[in-house]
Amino acid sequence: MTSATSSSNEDRIRALLGERVRAIHDKDAQVLMSACAPDIVSFDALPPLQRLGVEAVRARAEEWLGWYDGPVGYDIRDLRITAGEDTAFASYLYRVTGTMTNGTTVDMWVRSTVCLRMADGDWLIAHEHTSVPFDAESGTAALDLTP
């Protein structure tokens, strides 16, 4: 693979993630799922341990987005992409902000890794893993960390 192809694939993946940021902001689960493989495996920060398939991930996304009153802030930082011809992965930190329907304000950083595969000329997310760090002594999530 040439460096131009690698750069082009990285640009396409960067654009895909940018579209996901817009979809989350707009609370548009349909657009959010449009970049997911039908057999996506998701390891979300919330239970259960895994979600299998685009419909399970869509249901979770709709539930999550429904918790917010108004747009959801979602900013990616420290994006790293490694792209081959037919597989790629990206890792990044993202900041989620907004006001929930119960009035609670959210402002936290989360870690994410997405694995992608090429299908019919398009990059699709085949695996997504999000997590928050935790305090080993207390066993509680460390939601106050910032990069």
Secondary structure, DSSP 4 states (H G I P E B T S, - for coil): --HHHHHHHHHHHHHHHHHHHHHHHHT-HHHHHTTEEEEEEEE-SSSSS-EESHHHHHHHHHHHHHTBSS--EEEEEEEEEEE-SSEEEEEEEEEEEEEBTTS-EEEEEEEEEEEEEEETTEEEEEEEEEE--B-TTT--B-TT---
